[in-house]
């Protein structure tokens, strides 16, 4: 699956939080794996961003 650019351009929240969440999710995928990554043969960071933008993965940044 390709990165959903329309969702990325329409993203109206804090882009810094999206970046931090994507980096942490990419680290999780690297350490534990993900079946979506195996099926699509995608890059880890692209998979992480896509999962966050499509709400497959929810995130909360604690302050």
Phi and psi restraints in degrees (value plus and minus 20) as a CYANA .aco file:
   2 UNK   PHI    -104.0   -64.0
   2 UNK   PSI     133.3   173.3
   3 UNK   PHI     -80.7   -40.7
   3 UNK   PSI     108.3   148.3
   4 UNK   PHI     -95.8   -55.8
   4 UNK   PSI      69.7   109.7
   5 UNK   PHI     -84.4   -44.4
   5 UNK   PSI     -52.7   -12.7
   6 UNK   PHI     -83.7   -43.7
   6 UNK   PSI     -58.1   -18.1
   7 UNK   PHI     -91.3   -51.3
   7 UNK   PSI     -53.7   -13.7
   8 UNK   PHI     -88.4   -48.4
   8 UNK   PSI     -63.0   -23.0
   9 UNK   PHI     -93.0   -53.0
   9 UNK   PSI     -47.6    -7.6
  10 UNK   PHI    -106.6   -66.6
  10 UNK   PSI     -24.1    15.9
  11 UNK   PHI     -84.1   -44.1
  11 UNK   PSI      98.6   138.6
  12 UNK   PHI    -130.3   -90.3
  12 UNK   PSI     -15.0    25.0
  13 UNK   PHI    -108.0   -68.0
  13 UNK   PSI    -191.8  -151.8
  14 UNK   PHI     -89.0   -49.0
  14 UNK   PSI      97.4   137.4
  15 UNK   PHI     -88.2   -48.2
  15 UNK   PSI     -46.8    -6.8
  16 UNK   PHI     -83.6   -43.6
  16 UNK   PSI     -63.1   -23.1
  17 UNK   PHI     -84.8   -44.8
  17 UNK   PSI     -58.7   -18.7
  18 UNK   PHI     -82.2   -42.2
  18 UNK   PSI     -61.4   -21.4
  19 UNK   PHI     -84.4   -44.4
  19 UNK   PSI     -66.0   -26.0
  20 UNK   PHI     -83.0   -43.0
  20 UNK   PSI     -64.8   -24.8
  21 UNK   PHI     -83.2   -43.2
  21 UNK   PSI     -59.1   -19.1
  22 UNK   PHI     -86.4   -46.4
  22 UNK   PSI     -61.0   -21.0
  23 UNK   PHI     -84.4   -44.4
  23 UNK   PSI     -63.9   -23.9
  24 UNK   PHI     -87.5   -47.5
  24 UNK   PSI     -58.0   -18.0
  25 UNK   PHI     -87.2   -47.2
  25 UNK   PSI     -60.4   -20.4
  26 UNK   PHI     -81.4   -41.4
  26 UNK   PSI     -58.4   -18.4
  27 UNK   PHI     -83.9   -43.9
  27 UNK   PSI     -63.4   -23.4
  28 UNK   PHI     -80.3   -40.3
  28 UNK   PSI     -64.5   -24.5
  29 UNK   PHI     -83.0   -43.0
  29 UNK   PSI     -61.3   -21.3
  30 UNK   PHI     -81.9   -41.9
  30 UNK   PSI     -61.4   -21.4
  31 UNK   PHI     -97.2   -57.2
  31 UNK   PSI     -57.9   -17.9
  32 UNK   PHI    -132.1   -92.1
  32 UNK   PSI     -38.1     1.9
  33 UNK   PHI      65.5   105.5
  33 UNK   PSI     150.4   190.4
  34 UNK   PHI    -179.2  -139.2
  34 UNK   PSI     114.6   154.6
  35 UNK   PHI     -86.5   -46.5
  35 UNK   PSI     -48.4    -8.4
  36 UNK   PHI     -85.6   -45.6
  36 UNK   PSI     -56.8   -16.8
  37 UNK   PHI     -85.8   -45.8
  37 UNK   PSI     -61.5   -21.5
  38 UNK   PHI     -88.2   -48.2
  38 UNK   PSI     -58.5   -18.5
  39 UNK   PHI     -88.4   -48.4
  39 UNK   PSI     -64.4   -24.4
  40 UNK   PHI    -112.2   -72.2
  40 UNK   PSI     -31.1     8.9
  41 UNK   PHI      35.6    75.6
  41 UNK   PSI      22.6    62.6
  42 UNK   PHI    -113.6   -73.6
  42 UNK   PSI     157.6   197.6
  43 UNK   PHI    -102.6   -62.6
  43 UNK   PSI     133.7   173.7
  44 UNK   PHI     -85.1   -45.1
  44 UNK   PSI     -67.2   -27.2
  45 UNK   PHI     -86.4   -46.4
  45 UNK   PSI     -60.6   -20.6
  46 UNK   PHI     -82.0   -42.0
  46 UNK   PSI     -61.2   -21.2
  47 UNK   PHI     -83.5   -43.5
  47 UNK   PSI     -62.9   -22.9
  48 UNK   PHI     -83.1   -43.1
  48 UNK   PSI     -66.8   -26.8
  49 UNK   PHI     -82.7   -42.7
  49 UNK   PSI     -64.3   -24.3
  50 UNK   PHI     -81.8   -41.8
  50 UNK   PSI     -61.7   -21.7
  51 UNK   PHI     -83.9   -43.9
  51 UNK   PSI     -56.1   -16.1
  52 UNK   PHI     -94.4   -54.4
  52 UNK   PSI     -64.2   -24.2
  53 UNK   PHI     -87.3   -47.3
  53 UNK   PSI     -51.4   -11.4
  54 UNK   PHI    -112.4   -72.4
  54 UNK   PSI     -12.2    27.8
  55 UNK   PHI      42.9    82.9
  55 UNK   PSI       4.2    44.2
  56 UNK   PHI     -91.6   -51.6
  56 UNK   PSI     -53.2   -13.2
  57 UNK   PHI    -140.3  -100.3
  57 UNK   PSI     107.7   147.7
  58 UNK   PHI    -115.9   -75.9
  58 UNK   PSI     128.6   168.6
  59 UNK   PHI    -155.9  -115.9
  59 UNK   PSI     135.5   175.5
  60 UNK   PHI    -165.8  -125.8
  60 UNK   PSI     102.3   142.3
  61 UNK   PHI    -116.5   -76.5
  61 UNK   PSI      99.6   139.6
  62 UNK   PHI    -105.6   -65.6
  62 UNK   PSI     118.8   158.8
